[in-house]
Amino acid sequence: MVTVNSTGHDAYLANGNECGDRTVSRFLAMGERPGRDVYCD
């Protein structure tokens, strides 16, 4: 699970959270999931 410390529904590519964007983009582009849950502050 990827958790992004943000408000609203637009957490991906809309709020400037580099950690969340990088983690989700890696999954979408390469199918790679993190080895454990990721919390992006």
Rosetta constraint file for C-alpha pairs under 8 A:
AtomPair CA 1 CA 36 HARMONIC 7.71 0.50
AtomPair CA 1 CA 37 HARMONIC 4.89 0.50
AtomPair CA 1 CA 38 HARMONIC 6.34 0.50
AtomPair CA 2 CA 20 HARMONIC 7.11 0.50
AtomPair CA 2 CA 23 HARMONIC 7.77 0.50
AtomPair CA 2 CA 24 HARMONIC 7.98 0.50
AtomPair CA 2 CA 37 HARMONIC 5.99 0.50
AtomPair CA 2 CA 38 HARMONIC 4.81 0.50
AtomPair CA 2 CA 39 HARMONIC 5.97 0.50
AtomPair CA 2 CA 40 HARMONIC 7.48 0.50
AtomPair CA 3 CA 20 HARMONIC 7.57 0.50
AtomPair CA 3 CA 37 HARMONIC 7.97 0.50
AtomPair CA 3 CA 38 HARMONIC 6.21 0.50
AtomPair CA 3 CA 39 HARMONIC 4.75 0.50
AtomPair CA 3 CA 40 HARMONIC 5.97 0.50
AtomPair CA 4 CA 11 HARMONIC 6.76 0.50
AtomPair CA 4 CA 17 HARMONIC 7.58 0.50
AtomPair CA 4 CA 20 HARMONIC 6.09 0.50
AtomPair CA 4 CA 39 HARMONIC 6.07 0.50
AtomPair CA 4 CA 40 HARMONIC 4.73 0.50
AtomPair CA 4 CA 41 HARMONIC 6.22 0.50
AtomPair CA 5 CA 39 HARMONIC 7.68 0.50
AtomPair CA 5 CA 40 HARMONIC 6.15 0.50
AtomPair CA 5 CA 41 HARMONIC 5.09 0.50
AtomPair CA 6 CA 11 HARMONIC 6.65 0.50
AtomPair CA 6 CA 15 HARMONIC 7.59 0.50
AtomPair CA 7 CA 11 HARMONIC 7.74 0.50
AtomPair CA 10 CA 14 HARMONIC 5.79 0.50
AtomPair CA 10 CA 15 HARMONIC 7.08 0.50
AtomPair CA 11 CA 15 HARMONIC 5.93 0.50
AtomPair CA 11 CA 17 HARMONIC 7.78 0.50
AtomPair CA 11 CA 20 HARMONIC 7.71 0.50
AtomPair CA 12 CA 17 HARMONIC 7.90 0.50
AtomPair CA 12 CA 20 HARMONIC 6.85 0.50
AtomPair CA 12 CA 21 HARMONIC 5.71 0.50
AtomPair CA 12 CA 24 HARMONIC 7.57 0.50
AtomPair CA 13 CA 17 HARMONIC 7.50 0.50
AtomPair CA 13 CA 21 HARMONIC 5.79 0.50
AtomPair CA 16 CA 21 HARMONIC 7.82 0.50
AtomPair CA 17 CA 21 HARMONIC 6.15 0.50
AtomPair CA 17 CA 40 HARMONIC 7.50 0.50
AtomPair CA 17 CA 41 HARMONIC 7.91 0.50
AtomPair CA 18 CA 22 HARMONIC 5.88 0.50
AtomPair CA 19 CA 23 HARMONIC 6.19 0.50
AtomPair CA 19 CA 40 HARMONIC 5.66 0.50
AtomPair CA 19 CA 41 HARMONIC 8.00 0.50
AtomPair CA 20 CA 24 HARMONIC 6.14 0.50
AtomPair CA 20 CA 40 HARMONIC 5.88 0.50
AtomPair CA 21 CA 25 HARMONIC 5.87 0.50
AtomPair CA 22 CA 26 HARMONIC 6.05 0.50
AtomPair CA 23 CA 27 HARMONIC 6.53 0.50
AtomPair CA 23 CA 33 HARMONIC 7.96 0.50
AtomPair CA 23 CA 34 HARMONIC 7.54 0.50
AtomPair CA 24 CA 28 HARMONIC 6.22 0.50
AtomPair CA 25 CA 29 HARMONIC 5.93 0.50
AtomPair CA 26 CA 30 HARMONIC 5.67 0.50
AtomPair CA 26 CA 31 HARMONIC 6.82 0.50
AtomPair CA 26 CA 32 HARMONIC 6.08 0.50
AtomPair CA 26 CA 33 HARMONIC 7.76 0.50
AtomPair CA 27 CA 31 HARMONIC 4.32 0.50
AtomPair CA 27 CA 32 HARMONIC 4.63 0.50
AtomPair CA 27 CA 33 HARMONIC 5.67 0.50
AtomPair CA 28 CA 32 HARMONIC 7.86 0.50
AtomPair CA 34 CA 38 HARMONIC 7.26 0.50
